[in-house]
Amino acid sequence: MASPIQLGFLSDFSNLFLVILMFVLAYALLTKTKILGDNNAINAVAATMFAFLIVISPAARELIKIVTPAFTFFIFVVITIVILFMFVGVKSDSIVNAFKDPALYWFIIVVFILFLIYAGTAVYGEQIRGLTSTSEVQDSVVASAGRVVFHPKVLGGLLILSIIAFAIRYLVVEHS
C-alpha cells in the first residue's frame, strides 16, 4: 500500500546530509574560535575538507549516525523544558542566567561526552574487545596497553578520580 509520504528515498542522501552537517558544524566552530583567522574563505575550505574526510571514513560516519539522533533528542528535551518554564511565567533573563551557570553547561558537556562514549563503544567495540582479550595470540605493545587501559579497575579508578576532581573544583570555586 502506498502512503502519501514516502521518505525511504532519503536514505540515499544520508552521505550528502552528513557532508552538509559536518561542513556547517566545522565552519561555525572555525568562524567562532577564529583558529585559522578571520578569512571566511580559508574557514570554508578547511570545513569542506573536514566534511569530506568524515564522509570517507566509515567509522566516523557510523559514529556520527549514532550520536546525531541522541544529541538531537537531548536538544529537543532542553528546548521543551525551557518552553515549559517560560509557559509557567519564568522570565527569559532567569533562563539565560541559568544557562550561564557553570554547573548547567558542565552537565550538558558531560551528557554529550557520555553520548560520544556510547557511540564509540558501539562503533569500536569489537576492536576494544580485541585489545582487552587475554588470549596469547595478541602479544604486542598495543594489546598490552589496551589490556591495561581498559581494565575495569583502571576505568573505575579514573571515574572515581574524575568525580573527586569535580567535587574539589565545586568546593573551591566561590558561588554567588
C-alpha positions as CSV (number, residue, x, y, z in Angstrom):
1,M,0.0,0.0,0.0
2,A,1.3,3.4,-0.9
3,S,1.4,6.1,1.7
4,P,1.2,9.8,0.9
5,I,4.7,10.4,2.3
6,Q,7.4,8.1,1.0
7,L,10.6,9.0,2.8
8,G,12.6,5.9,2.1
9,F,14.5,7.6,-0.7
10,L,16.1,10.0,1.9
11,S,18.5,7.2,3.0
12,D,20.1,7.5,-0.4
13,F,21.1,11.1,0.5
14,S,22.5,10.3,4.0
15,N,26.1,11.0,3.0
16,L,25.0,14.3,1.5
17,F,23.2,15.3,4.7
18,L,26.3,14.2,6.6
19,V,28.6,16.4,4.5
20,I,26.3,19.4,5.0
21,L,26.1,18.8,8.7
22,M,29.8,18.4,9.2
23,F,30.5,21.4,7.0
24,V,28.1,23.6,8.9
25,L,29.5,22.5,12.3
26,A,33.1,22.8,11.3
27,Y,32.6,26.2,9.6
28,A,30.7,27.5,12.7
29,L,33.4,26.3,15.0
30,L,36.2,27.8,12.9
31,T,34.4,31.1,12.5
32,K,33.6,31.4,16.2
33,T,37.0,30.4,17.5
34,K,39.0,32.1,14.8
35,I,41.6,29.4,14.9
36,L,42.5,30.0,11.2
37,G,42.0,33.7,11.3
38,D,39.2,36.0,10.1
39,N,39.3,34.9,6.5
40,N,36.0,33.2,5.7
41,A,37.3,31.5,2.5
42,I,40.0,29.7,4.5
43,N,37.5,28.6,7.0
44,A,35.1,27.4,4.3
45,V,37.9,25.4,2.6
46,A,39.0,23.8,5.9
47,A,35.4,23.0,6.8
48,T,34.8,21.4,3.4
49,M,38.0,19.3,3.7
50,F,36.9,18.2,7.2
51,A,33.4,17.3,6.0
52,F,34.8,15.1,3.1
53,L,37.3,13.5,5.4
54,I,34.5,12.5,7.8
55,V,32.4,11.1,4.9
56,I,35.3,8.9,3.5
57,S,35.9,7.3,7.0
58,P,33.3,4.6,7.6
59,A,33.9,4.5,11.4
60,A,33.4,8.3,11.7
61,R,30.3,8.1,9.6
62,E,28.8,5.4,11.8
63,L,29.8,7.3,15.0
64,I,28.1,10.5,13.8
65,K,25.0,8.5,12.7
66,I,24.7,7.1,16.2
67,V,25.4,10.4,18.1
68,T,23.2,12.6,16.0
69,P,19.7,11.2,17.0
70,A,20.6,11.1,20.6
71,F,22.0,14.6,20.6
72,T,19.0,15.9,18.7
73,F,16.7,14.3,21.2
74,F,18.7,15.9,24.0
75,I,18.4,19.3,22.4
76,F,14.7,18.8,21.9
77,V,14.3,17.9,25.6
78,V,16.2,21.0,26.7
79,I,14.2,23.3,24.4
80,T,10.9,21.7,25.7
81,I,12.0,22.3,29.3
82,V,12.8,26.0,28.5
83,I,9.5,26.5,26.8
84,L,7.7,24.9,29.7
85,F,9.4,27.2,32.2
86,M,8.6,30.2,30.0
87,F,5.0,29.0,29.8
88,V,4.6,29.0,33.6
89,G,6.0,32.5,33.9
90,V,9.7,32.3,34.4
91,K,11.4,35.4,32.9
92,S,13.8,34.8,30.0
93,D,16.5,36.6,31.9
94,S,16.4,34.0,34.6
95,I,16.6,31.2,32.0
96,V,19.6,32.9,30.3
97,N,21.3,33.3,33.7
98,A,20.6,29.6,34.5
99,F,22.4,28.6,31.2
100,K,25.4,30.8,32.2
101,D,25.8,28.8,35.4
102,P,28.9,26.5,35.0
103,A,27.1,23.6,36.6
104,L,24.5,23.5,33.8
105,Y,26.8,23.7,30.9
106,W,29.2,21.2,32.5
107,F,26.2,18.9,32.9
108,I,25.5,19.4,29.2
109,I,29.1,18.7,28.3
110,V,29.2,15.6,30.4
111,V,26.0,14.3,28.8
112,F,27.4,14.9,25.3
113,I,30.6,13.1,26.3
114,L,28.5,10.2,27.5
115,F,26.8,10.1,24.1
116,L,30.2,10.0,22.4
117,I,31.4,7.2,24.7
118,Y,28.3,5.2,23.9
119,A,28.7,5.7,20.2
120,G,32.4,5.0,20.4
121,T,31.8,1.7,22.1
122,A,29.1,0.8,19.6
123,V,31.5,1.6,16.7
124,Y,34.8,0.5,18.1
125,G,33.6,-2.2,20.5
126,E,35.0,-5.2,18.6
127,Q,38.4,-3.6,18.3
128,I,38.4,-2.7,22.0
129,R,37.4,-6.3,22.8
130,G,40.3,-7.5,20.7
131,L,42.6,-5.3,22.7
132,T,41.4,-6.4,26.1
133,S,41.2,-10.2,25.3
134,T,43.6,-12.3,27.4
135,S,44.4,-14.7,24.5
136,E,48.1,-15.2,23.9
137,V,47.6,-14.7,20.2
138,Q,47.9,-11.0,20.6
139,D,51.2,-10.2,22.3
140,S,52.0,-6.8,21.1
141,V,52.6,-3.4,22.8
142,V,49.2,-2.2,21.6
143,A,47.4,-5.2,23.0
144,S,49.2,-4.9,26.3
145,A,48.4,-1.2,26.6
146,G,44.8,-2.0,25.7
147,R,44.6,-4.6,28.4
148,V,45.9,-2.1,31.0
149,V,43.9,1.0,29.9
150,F,40.6,-0.9,29.5
151,H,40.9,-3.0,32.7
152,P,37.8,-2.5,34.9
153,K,39.9,-1.4,37.9
154,V,41.7,1.3,35.9
155,L,38.4,2.6,34.3
156,G,36.8,2.6,37.8
157,G,39.7,4.4,39.3
158,L,39.6,7.0,36.5
159,L,35.9,7.5,37.1
160,I,36.4,8.0,40.9
161,L,39.3,10.4,40.3
162,S,37.2,12.5,37.9
163,I,34.3,12.6,40.4
164,I,36.8,13.7,43.1
165,A,38.3,16.3,40.8
166,F,34.8,17.8,40.0
167,A,33.9,17.7,43.7
168,I,37.1,19.6,44.7
169,R,36.6,22.1,42.0
170,Y,33.0,22.6,43.1
171,L,34.1,23.1,46.7
172,V,36.9,25.5,45.8
173,V,35.1,27.8,43.3
174,E,33.2,30.6,45.0
175,H,29.5,30.6,44.3
176,S,27.4,33.7,44.3
